[in-house]
């Protein structure tokens, strides 16, 4: 989003009620369908770095990143911890 005008500069459909974290030069997105999507934090265009399904089930809760580990849970209460430190 252009903070001066409020207009979107790019978007990517398909996240649903997912969550996005800004980490360094990347955005870490977790879709409501359990896909982990790494995107370059480029304000001018969408540049997807990687995408993989990591969770079975719906995930609406905000993910948390701590010490290189992504913590998230499904609407059914299943807790996941994904080690992103080496990725």
C-alpha distances in whole Angstrom, upper triangle without the diagonal:
4,6,9,8,6,6,4,5,7,9,12,15,18,17,18,18,18,16,14,15,14,17,18,16,15,14,17,16,19,20,22,24,25,23,22,19,18,15,14,12,11,7,9,11,12,15,17,20,22,22,25,27,28,29,31,30,27,25,23,23,21,22,23,23,26,28,27,28,25,27,26,28,29,29,33,33,33,32,30,30,29,30,27,28,30,27
4,5,6,5,5,6,6,10,12,16,18,21,20,22,22,21,20,17,18,16,19,19,17,17,16,20,20,23,23,26,28,28,26,25,22,21,18,16,13,12,8,9,12,14,17,20,22,25,25,29,30,31,32,35,34,31,28,26,27,24,25,26,26,29,31,29,30,28,30,29,32,32,33,37,36,37,35,34,33,32,32,29,31,32,30
4,6,5,8,9,10,13,15,18,21,23,22,23,23,22,20,18,18,16,19,19,18,19,17,20,21,24,24,26,29,29,28,26,24,22,19,18,15,14,10,13,15,17,20,22,24,27,27,30,32,32,33,36,35,31,29,26,26,23,25,25,25,28,30,29,30,28,30,29,32,32,33,37,36,37,35,34,33,32,33,30,31,33,31
4,6,8,11,12,15,17,21,23,26,25,26,26,26,24,21,22,20,23,22,21,22,21,24,24,27,28,30,33,33,31,30,27,26,23,21,18,16,13,14,17,19,22,25,27,30,31,34,35,36,37,39,38,35,32,30,30,27,28,29,29,32,34,33,34,32,33,33,35,36,36,40,40,40,39,38,37,36,36,34,35,36,34
4,5,9,10,14,16,20,22,25,24,25,25,25,24,22,23,21,24,24,23,23,22,25,24,27,27,29,32,32,31,30,27,26,23,22,19,17,13,14,17,19,22,25,27,30,30,33,35,36,36,38,37,34,32,29,30,27,29,30,30,33,35,34,35,33,34,33,35,36,36,40,40,40,39,38,38,37,37,35,36,38,35
4,7,9,12,14,17,19,22,21,21,21,21,20,19,20,19,22,23,22,21,19,22,21,24,24,25,28,29,28,27,24,24,21,21,18,16,13,14,16,17,21,23,26,28,28,31,32,33,33,35,34,30,28,26,26,24,26,27,28,31,33,32,33,30,31,30,32,32,32,36,36,37,36,35,35,34,35,32,34,36,33
4,6,9,11,15,16,20,19,20,21,21,20,19,20,19,23,23,21,21,19,22,21,23,23,25,27,28,26,26,23,23,20,19,17,15,12,12,13,15,19,21,24,26,26,29,30,32,32,34,33,30,28,26,26,25,26,28,28,32,34,32,33,30,31,30,32,32,32,36,36,37,36,35,35,34,35,32,34,35,32
4,6,7,11,13,16,16,17,18,18,18,16,18,17,20,21,19,18,16,18,17,20,20,22,24,25,23,22,19,19,16,16,14,13,9,10,10,12,15,17,20,22,22,25,27,28,29,31,30,27,25,23,24,22,24,25,26,29,31,30,30,27,29,27,29,29,30,33,34,34,33,32,32,30,32,29,31,32,29
4,7,11,14,17,17,19,20,19,19,16,18,17,19,20,17,16,15,18,17,20,20,23,25,25,23,22,19,18,14,14,12,10,7,6,7,9,13,15,18,21,21,25,26,28,29,31,31,28,26,25,26,24,24,26,26,29,31,29,30,27,29,28,30,31,31,35,35,35,34,32,32,30,31,28,30,31,27
4,7,10,13,14,16,18,17,17,15,17,16,19,19,17,15,13,16,15,18,17,20,21,22,20,19,16,15,12,12,11,10,8,7,6,6,10,12,16,18,18,21,23,25,26,28,28,25,24,23,24,22,22,24,24,28,30,27,28,25,27,26,28,28,29,32,33,32,31,30,30,28,29,26,28,29,25
4,7,10,10,12,14,14,14,12,15,15,18,19,17,15,13,14,12,15,14,16,18,19,16,16,13,14,11,13,12,11,10,10,8,7,11,11,15,16,16,19,20,22,23,25,24,22,20,19,21,19,20,22,23,26,28,26,26,23,25,23,25,24,25,29,29,29,28,27,27,25,27,24,27,28,24
4,7,8,10,13,12,13,12,15,16,18,20,18,15,12,13,11,13,11,14,15,16,13,13,11,12,10,13,13,13,13,13,10,7,10,10,13,14,13,16,17,19,20,21,21,19,18,17,19,18,19,21,22,26,28,25,24,21,23,21,23,22,23,26,27,27,26,24,25,23,25,22,25,26,22
4,6,8,11,11,13,13,17,18,21,23,21,18,15,15,12,13,10,12,13,15,13,14,12,14,13,16,16,17,16,17,14,11,13,13,16,16,14,16,16,19,19,20,19,17,16,16,18,18,19,22,23,27,29,27,26,22,23,21,22,21,21,24,26,25,25,24,25,24,26,24,27,28,24
4,5,9,9,12,13,16,18,21,23,22,18,15,14,11,10,7,9,9,11,10,12,11,14,14,17,18,19,19,19,17,13,15,13,16,15,12,13,13,16,15,16,15,13,13,13,16,16,17,20,22,26,28,25,24,20,21,18,19,17,18,21,22,22,22,21,23,21,24,22,26,26,23
4,6,5,8,9,13,15,18,21,20,16,13,11,8,7,4,6,8,9,8,10,9,12,13,16,16,18,18,19,17,14,15,13,16,14,12,13,12,14,14,15,14,11,10,10,13,13,13,17,18,22,25,22,21,17,18,15,16,15,16,19,20,20,20,18,20,19,21,20,23,24,21
4,5,9,11,15,18,21,24,23,19,16,14,11,9,6,6,8,10,11,13,13,16,16,19,20,21,21,22,20,17,19,17,19,18,15,16,15,16,15,15,13,10,10,9,12,13,14,18,20,24,27,25,23,19,19,16,16,14,14,17,19,19,20,19,21,21,24,23,26,27,25
4,7,10,14,17,20,23,23,20,16,14,11,9,7,5,9,11,12,13,14,17,17,20,20,22,22,23,22,19,21,19,21,20,17,17,16,16,15,15,13,9,8,6,9,10,12,15,18,22,25,23,21,17,17,14,13,12,12,15,16,17,18,18,20,20,23,22,25,27,25
4,7,10,14,16,20,20,16,13,11,7,5,4,5,8,9,9,10,11,13,14,17,17,20,20,22,20,17,18,16,18,16,14,14,13,13,12,14,13,9,7,6,8,8,9,12,15,19,21,20,18,14,14,11,12,11,12,15,16,16,16,15,17,16,19,18,22,23,21
4,7,10,13,16,17,14,10,8,6,5,7,8,11,10,11,10,10,12,13,16,15,18,18,21,19,16,17,16,17,16,14,15,15,14,14,16,15,12,9,8,7,5,7,10,12,15,19,17,15,12,12,10,12,12,14,17,17,17,16,15,15,15,17,16,19,22,19
4,7,10,13,13,10,6,6,4,6,9,11,14,13,12,10,9,10,10,12,11,14,15,17,16,14,15,13,15,14,14,15,15,15,16,18,18,16,12,11,11,8,8,10,11,15,17,16,15,12,13,12,14,16,17,21,20,20,18,16,16,15,17,15,18,20,17
4,6,10,11,8,6,5,6,9,12,14,17,15,14,11,11,10,10,12,10,14,15,18,17,15,15,14,15,15,15,16,17,16,17,20,20,18,15,14,12,9,8,8,8,12,14,13,13,10,12,12,15,17,19,22,21,20,18,16,16,15,15,13,15,18,16
4,7,8,6,5,6,9,12,15,18,20,18,16,13,12,10,10,10,8,11,12,16,16,14,14,14,14,15,16,18,19,19,20,24,24,22,18,18,16,13,11,11,10,13,15,13,14,13,15,16,19,21,23,26,25,24,21,20,18,17,17,14,15,18,16
4,6,5,6,7,10,13,17,20,21,19,17,14,13,10,10,10,9,12,14,18,17,16,15,14,13,15,16,18,20,19,21,24,25,23,20,20,18,15,12,11,9,11,12,10,12,11,14,16,20,22,25,27,25,24,21,19,17,15,14,11,12,14,13
4,6,8,10,14,17,20,23,25,22,20,17,15,12,11,9,8,11,14,17,17,16,15,15,14,16,18,20,22,21,24,27,28,27,24,23,22,18,16,15,12,13,14,12,15,15,18,20,23,26,28,31,29,28,25,22,20,18,17,13,13,15,13
4,7,10,13,17,19,23,24,22,20,16,14,10,9,6,5,8,11,14,14,13,12,12,11,14,16,19,22,22,24,28,29,27,24,24,23,20,18,17,15,17,17,15,17,17,20,21,25,27,29,32,31,29,27,24,22,19,18,15,15,16,14
4,6,10,13,16,19,20,18,16,13,10,7,6,5,5,8,11,14,13,11,10,10,9,11,13,16,18,18,21,24,25,24,21,21,20,17,15,15,13,15,16,14,15,14,17,18,22,24,26,29,28,26,24,21,19,17,16,13,14,15,12
4,6,10,12,16,17,16,13,10,8,6,5,6,6,9,11,14,13,11,10,9,10,11,12,14,16,16,18,22,22,20,17,17,17,14,12,13,12,15,16,14,15,13,15,16,19,21,23,26,25,24,22,19,18,16,16,13,15,16,14
4,7,10,13,15,12,10,7,6,5,7,9,9,13,15,17,16,13,12,10,10,10,10,12,13,13,15,18,19,17,14,15,14,11,9,10,9,13,15,12,12,10,12,12,16,17,20,22,21,20,18,15,14,12,13,10,13,15,12
4,6,10,11,10,8,6,5,6,8,11,11,14,16,18,16,13,13,10,11,10,9,11,12,12,13,16,16,14,12,12,12,10,9,11,11,15,17,15,14,11,12,12,14,15,17,20,19,19,17,15,15,13,15,13,16,18,15
4,7,8,6,6,5,6,9,11,14,15,18,19,21,19,16,16,13,14,12,10,10,9,9,9,12,12,11,8,9,10,9,7,10,12,15,18,15,13,10,11,9,11,11,14,16,16,15,14,12,13,12,14,13,17,18,16
4,5,5,5,7,8,11,13,16,17,19,20,22,19,16,16,14,15,13,10,10,9,10,10,11,11,9,7,8,10,10,10,14,15,19,21,19,17,13,14,11,12,11,13,16,16,16,15,14,16,15,17,17,20,21,19
4,6,7,10,11,15,17,20,21,23,23,25,23,19,20,18,19,17,14,13,11,11,9,10,8,5,5,5,9,10,11,15,17,21,23,21,19,15,14,11,10,9,10,13,14,14,14,14,16,16,19,19,23,24,22
4,6,9,11,15,17,21,22,24,25,26,24,20,20,17,19,16,12,11,8,9,7,7,6,5,6,9,12,13,13,17,19,22,24,22,19,16,15,12,12,9,11,13,14,14,15,14,16,16,19,19,23,24,21
4,6,10,13,16,19,21,23,25,26,24,20,20,16,17,14,10,9,6,6,4,6,7,6,6,9,11,12,11,14,16,19,21,18,16,12,12,10,10,8,11,13,13,12,12,11,13,12,15,15,19,20,18
4,6,10,13,16,18,20,22,23,20,17,16,13,13,10,7,5,4,6,7,9,10,10,9,12,13,13,12,15,16,19,21,18,16,13,14,12,13,12,15,17,17,15,15,13,14,12,15,14,18,18,16
4,7,10,13,15,18,20,22,19,15,14,11,11,8,6,5,6,6,9,12,13,13,11,13,14,13,11,13,13,16,17,14,13,10,12,11,13,13,16,18,18,16,15,12,12,10,12,11,14,15,12
4,6,10,12,15,17,18,15,12,11,7,8,6,4,7,9,10,12,15,16,15,14,15,16,14,13,15,14,17,19,16,15,12,15,14,16,17,19,22,22,20,19,16,16,13,14,12,15,16,12
4,7,9,12,15,16,14,11,9,6,5,5,6,9,12,13,15,18,20,19,17,18,18,16,14,15,13,16,17,14,14,12,15,16,18,20,22,25,24,22,20,18,16,14,14,11,13,14,10
4,6,8,11,12,10,7,6,4,5,7,9,12,15,16,18,21,22,21,19,19,20,17,16,17,16,19,20,17,17,16,18,18,21,22,25,27,27,25,24,21,20,17,17,14,16,17,13
4,6,9,10,9,7,5,6,7,10,12,16,18,19,22,25,26,25,22,23,23,20,18,19,17,20,20,17,19,18,21,21,24,26,28,31,30,29,27,24,22,20,19,16,17,17,14
4,6,9,9,8,8,10,10,13,15,18,21,21,24,27,27,25,23,22,22,19,18,18,17,19,20,18,20,18,21,22,25,26,28,31,30,29,27,25,23,21,21,17,18,19,16
4,6,6,7,7,10,12,15,17,20,23,24,26,29,30,28,26,25,25,22,21,22,21,23,24,22,23,22,25,25,28,29,31,34,34,33,31,28,27,25,24,21,22,22,19
4,6,8,10,13,15,18,19,23,25,26,28,31,31,29,26,25,25,23,22,23,22,25,26,24,26,24,26,26,29,30,32,35,34,34,32,30,29,27,27,23,25,26,23
4,7,9,13,15,18,20,24,26,28,30,32,32,30,28,27,28,25,25,26,25,28,29,27,28,27,29,29,32,32,34,37,37,36,35,32,32,29,29,26,27,28,24
4,6,10,12,15,17,21,23,25,27,30,30,28,26,26,27,24,24,25,24,28,29,26,27,25,28,27,30,30,32,35,35,34,33,30,30,27,27,24,26,26,23
4,6,10,12,13,17,19,21,23,26,26,24,23,23,24,22,21,23,22,25,27,24,24,22,25,24,26,27,28,32,32,31,29,27,27,24,25,21,23,23,20
4,6,9,11,15,18,20,23,25,26,25,23,24,24,22,21,22,21,24,25,22,23,21,24,24,26,27,29,32,32,30,29,26,25,22,22,19,21,21,17
4,6,8,11,14,17,19,22,23,22,21,21,22,20,19,20,19,22,23,20,20,19,21,21,23,24,26,29,29,27,26,23,22,19,20,16,19,18,15
4,7,11,14,16,19,22,23,23,21,22,23,21,19,20,18,21,21,17,18,17,20,21,23,24,27,29,29,27,25,22,21,17,17,14,16,15,11
4,7,11,12,15,18,20,20,19,21,21,20,17,19,17,20,20,17,17,15,18,18,21,21,24,26,26,24,22,19,18,15,15,12,15,14,10
4,7,9,12,15,17,17,16,18,19,18,16,18,17,20,21,17,17,15,17,16,18,18,21,23,23,21,20,17,17,14,15,13,16,16,12
4,6,9,12,14,15,14,17,18,18,16,18,17,20,21,17,16,14,16,15,16,16,19,21,21,18,18,15,15,12,14,13,16,15,12
4,6,8,10,12,12,15,16,17,15,17,17,20,21,18,16,14,15,13,14,13,16,17,18,15,15,12,14,12,14,14,18,18,15
4,7,10,11,11,14,15,15,13,15,15,17,19,16,13,11,11,10,11,11,15,15,15,12,12,9,10,8,11,12,15,16,14
4,6,8,8,12,13,14,12,15,16,18,20,18,15,12,11,9,9,8,11,12,12,9,10,8,10,10,13,14,18,19,17
4,7,9,12,14,16,15,18,19,22,24,21,18,15,14,12,10,8,11,10,12,9,11,10,13,13,17,18,22,23,21
4,7,10,12,15,15,18,20,23,25,23,20,17,15,12,9,6,8,8,10,9,11,11,15,15,19,20,24,25,23
4,6,9,12,13,16,19,22,25,23,20,16,14,11,9,5,6,8,10,10,12,12,15,16,20,21,24,26,24
4,6,8,9,13,15,18,21,20,17,13,11,8,6,4,6,9,9,9,10,10,13,14,18,18,22,24,22
4,7,9,12,16,19,22,21,18,14,13,9,8,7,7,10,11,12,12,13,16,17,20,20,23,26,24
4,6,9,13,16,19,19,16,12,10,7,7,7,8,11,10,11,11,12,14,15,18,19,22,24,23
4,7,10,13,17,16,14,10,9,7,8,10,11,14,13,14,12,12,13,14,17,17,19,22,21
4,7,10,13,13,10,7,6,5,8,10,12,15,13,13,11,10,10,11,13,13,16,18,17
4,7,10,10,8,6,5,7,10,13,16,18,15,15,12,11,10,11,12,12,14,17,16
4,7,6,6,5,6,9,13,16,19,21,18,17,14,12,9,9,10,9,10,14,14
4,5,5,7,8,11,15,18,21,23,20,18,15,13,10,10,10,10,10,14,14
4,6,9,11,14,18,21,24,25,22,21,17,15,11,11,9,9,8,11,13
4,7,10,13,17,20,23,24,22,20,16,14,10,9,6,5,4,8,9
4,6,10,13,17,20,21,18,16,13,10,6,5,4,6,7,10,11
4,7,10,13,17,18,16,14,11,8,6,5,6,7,9,12,12
4,7,11,14,15,12,11,7,6,5,7,9,10,13,16,15
4,7,10,12,10,8,6,5,7,9,12,13,16,18,18
4,7,8,6,5,4,6,9,11,15,16,19,22,21
4,5,5,5,7,8,12,14,17,19,22,24,23
4,5,8,10,12,15,17,21,22,26,28,26
4,6,9,12,15,18,22,23,27,29,28
4,6,10,13,16,19,21,24,27,26
4,7,10,13,17,19,22,24,23
4,7,10,13,16,19,21,21
4,6,10,12,15,17,17
4,7,9,12,14,14
4,6,9,11,11
4,6,7,8
4,6,5
4,6
4
